[in-house]
């Protein structure tokens, strides 16, 4: 079981890549398992875009199990009988860490006064959390999707802070296609009249725009084969009891339409629209090679850590070619790295779903 909800306020300002700073931000986190006497068994799990610190505990808003509860726990691949697991909400988010919905020093929500952040800024805050917890070196840093970007940034900029890095369904740079999908989502939010230039905290939130943003993004997390198998072109049963009939209108005739609307509407209950803007912008700015003079290999120069890179054959958001690009750079830097492409029908979301082969890879790498 996790400890009670926890947070740590950094005691010094957090410098940002933009040139600004956050004055003593708060980092919300959860922990699982006991930290051993020499503090050598800590694992940091970094969450994805819409994830949070509730990796293996019940979500306080939705009541659903943690987003990786199948992976983290006693006797599971990330075994909390052996490891002390930490998962923190990134800055810019909305589940307890300082973000645009947080109260600024003047007593009002930051809204768009919150500074634009980068993935490296997120990791800088995580390093501050580790310092506050007295953990100098992690046994492993693990992340999927945006969480993998954070783990990569930690490996490149604070290589001494972890002995191992497990990078799953991720990339060292956001592609033009990735940026394009994010821009569609941001524009949907900003086109919602309730967004009000980001200043909506005293009134109604731009839920319609945020739901559309989530719908567009969710399509990128799935595979065409998976969508076809699960939904195909099947029609919804109508409220009047009519089965599989067209409405000849613009209701959710197809099952896939109903599913996407469900995903979008559910998302608005647990996430802040401004946070979505800030976090997607941070991901779009992410380019690890650019941060290190234009050569990805130079980002890993001198590292002594071990790496494991995992991709999925149905992931078209961060395809295997991106993982191979990372592996080639790690090899060129002389880093010990293992790589595997797993077969799964779920697209990018495969790292979150029931893929037994991933369980074996994670368990094997940690052992």
N, C-alpha and C positions, 0 to 999 in steps of 0.2 A: 504493500500500500504506500502511496506517496505521503510525504509530510504535509502539514497544513499549508495552504497557499502562502507563498513566500515572495518577498521582493527585497531588493537591495538598492539603496540610493548611493550613487557614486559621490565620493567626497570632493571631487575636483571637476571642473568643467571638462566636457568631452569635445576635443577638437574635431572638426569636420572637414572633409575634402573640399567643400565649397569655400573654405576660409573662415567660416563662422564657428560657432560652438554652441553646445547645449549646457546650460548651467545645472550641474548636479542631476542628471536624469535618473529616473527610476527604472530598474530592470526587474520585471516579474519573471519568476521561474518556478519550476517544480523539480523535485529530486526523488529518486527511487533507489533503494538499496543503501547499504552502509558504506561510508568512506573509511578505508582501512587506516591503520596507524600512521603509515608513511605517506598517505595521500597519493598512492600510485595507481589506484584502480578506478579513477574517474573517467567517464565517457561523456562527451558533450554531443548531444543530438541537436542539429540545427534544422529548423522547420522550413517548410515551403511557403509560398506567397500567402496563402490564406490559412496557413496553419497557426499553431500557437504552442504554448508551453505544456498543454495537456496531452502529452504524448501517450501516456498509458493510464490516465485517470479520467474519471467522468467529467465531461465538459460542463461547467457551471451554468451555461446558458441553454444548451440544447439537451442536456441530460444524456447525451450519447457517449459511448466508450471513447477513450483516447484514440487519436488518429493512427497510432502505430501500436495499439494494445496487443495485437497479434505478434508483435516482434519483441516487445519489451516486458519483462516480468520474470518471476522465479522460474527457472528451468527453460526459459525461452531463448531464442538465438542471442539476444542481448540480455544476459542472465543477471538479474538483480540480486541473486544469491551470491554472485561473484563480483559484480561491478556496482559502483555508485554512479547512477545516471543522472545527468543534468540536462534539462531542456528549458531554454529561456525564450520569452516573447521578444522579438526584435524591436528595436526602437523604430518609431514610425507606425507601429501597429496599434491595436486598440484593446488588448487583453491585459492591461496593467502596466506595460512599459510606456515610457513617455512617447507621445505621438501627437498628431494634430488635434485630437479630441481632449488632450490633457490641458489642465489649467496652467496658463502662463504666469509669470511673476506678477502681472497686473491684475490677476484674479479672473481673467476671461479665458475661454478656450483659445489655444493657439490658432486653430483653423489654418488658413493659408499663410499665417505668419510663421508657422513651423518651417524650419530650414529644409531645403531639399537635401536628401541624404543619399549615400551610396552603400553598396554592399560592404565595402571596406569600413565605412562608419558603423554599420551594424556589428561587424566583427570587433571593431575597436571597443564598442560597448560590452561585448561578450568577454573580451580580455579583461576589461575593468571588473566584470562580475567575477571571473576566475580569481583575479587578484584579491577581491573582497572576500572570497571564500577560502583563500589561502591555498589554492591549487596552482602550483607552478608548472606542472607538466601533465597533460592528459595521457591516459592510456590510449585513447583513440578519439578522434573527432569524426562524426558521421553526418552525412546530409544527403537528401534526395532533392532534385530540382533546385529551387533557390537555396535550400539547405546545403546542397552540394557546392553552390557558388560560395557560400559562407565558409565551408570547410576548405575550399581551394584558396580563398583569400587568407585564411588563417595559415595555411601551409606556405603561402608565398611571402607573407608579411610578418608572421610571427612563427617561423618554422620550429623554434625551440619549444613551443608550447604543447606539442603533441608528438607522440612516438609513432602513431599510425593515423592514416586518413582513409576513410571509406567513402567513395564518391559514387553516387547512384543516380542514374538518369539525369545527368546534369551537363553543363557546358562551361567552357572558359570564356565565352563571349555570347552576347545576345545577337542573333541574326536579324537581318532586315525584316524577315517574315515575323519573327517574334515581336519585334518593336511595332510592326504594323497591327498585329492583333491587340496588343496593349493599348495602342492609340485609339482603336475603335472603342474599347472599353472606357477609356478616359473621356472620350467625346460623348459617349452615352450618358455618363454621370454628369458632365458639365452642361449637357443639353437639358437636363431635368430642371424645370423651373424652381423646384424646391432646393436645388443646390445653392442658389443665392450667393454665387461667388465664394463658396466654401463656408459661409457664415450661416449655418442652419441649426446650430446646436440648441438654440432657444425655441425652435419650432419643429416642423416636420422634416424628416430626413429625406434625401433624394432617393428613395427606395426603388422607384421605377427604373431610374438610370443605372443604379447599382445592380439590379437584377438582370438587366440586359447585358451589362459588362460581364457578369458571372456566366450568363448563358453563352456568350461568345467565347470566353476563355475555356469553359468546360468542354466545348467541342474539341478544342486542341488537346485536351487530356485523354481523349478516347481514340480508338482506332476505327477505321472504316469497317473492317471485318467484325469488330466487336459490336458496333452500332447495328450493322446489318443482321447479325445473329440475334441480338437482343430485341430489336425493334422492327427492322426491315421497313416496309411501307405499311405496316399494320395500322388500321384505324382504331380510334378510341370508341368504346361503347358510349352512346349518348345518354345524357341525364334522364331522358324520357324512357330509357330502357331499350332503345333501338341499338342493335349490335352492329358495329362495323359499318356505319353509314356516314356518308359525307354530309356536312351541314350546309354546304354551298354558302359558307360565310367565312369568318376569320377567327372562329373559336379554334381550340386545339383539336383538330380533326385527327392528326397522326399521333401515335403513341410517343414518338420522339419529341414532338412539340410539347406534349403534356409533361414529359420528363424534364425537359429543359426549363419550363416554367416553374416546376416544382423546385429544381435546383436553384434557380434565381431567387425565388421568393423566400426559400429557406435561408439563403445566404444573408439576406438583409437583416435577419434577426440577430446575427452574431458578429457582423463586421461593419466597420465605419467606411463611408464612401471616400472621405479624404484620405484615410489610410491606404485605400486601394490605389489612389492616385500616386501617393508618395512611394509605395513599395514597388509598384510597376515601373515607375521612373527609375528607381534605384537599380532594378534588374536590367532595364534598357541601357543604362550607363555602364553596366558591367562589361569590362574587356580587360582580362588579366594581362594579356600581352602588352596592351597599350600602357598599362600602369608600370611596366618594366621595360621601357625603351623600344617596344614593338616586337620583341621576340619572346614567345611564351616560354621557351627553354630557360631564359634568364630569370623567370619568376621563381624557378625551383633550384637555382644555382646553390650548391653547397648543402642542400638538404640531406639529412641523415634519416629521415622518416621513411617508413614503409607505406606504400599506397596500394589500394585496390580500387579498380574502376569497373563499374557494372553498367551495361546498357541493355535495352530491350529491343527486340527486332521489330516490334509494332509501334515503337515510339517515333512519331514523325515531328514532334515538337523539338526534342533534343535527340536527334538520331544517332545511331552508332558511329557515324562518321565524326561527330563532335567528340565522342569518347576516344576514338582512335587518335584524333588530333592531340588530345591531352596526353595520351599514353606515349605517343612519339616524342612529345616535349619532355616528359618525365624520363624516358629512356635516354634522350640526348643529354639530360642533366646528370645522368648516372644514378638516378634514384631507383631503388628496388620497387617494381610495380608489377602487379598481376592484373589481368584484364579478362572479362568474360562478357559475351553477349548472350543474354538469356532469351528463350522463346516464351512469349506470353501473349495472349490475345487482347489485353486490356489497354494497349497504347501507353502513353506517358504515365498514367495512373497505376501501371503495373507494380511500381515500387510500394504502393500502399495496399495492394490487394493480395489475395491468396496465391502466391507463387512459391511453392515449396522449394524450388531451386534457389531462390533468393535467400530463403532461410538458411540453407546449407552453406551458401557463400558467406553470409554474414557470420554465422557461427564459426566456420572454419577460419576466417580471417582473424577473428578475435582470439581464437585459441592458438 
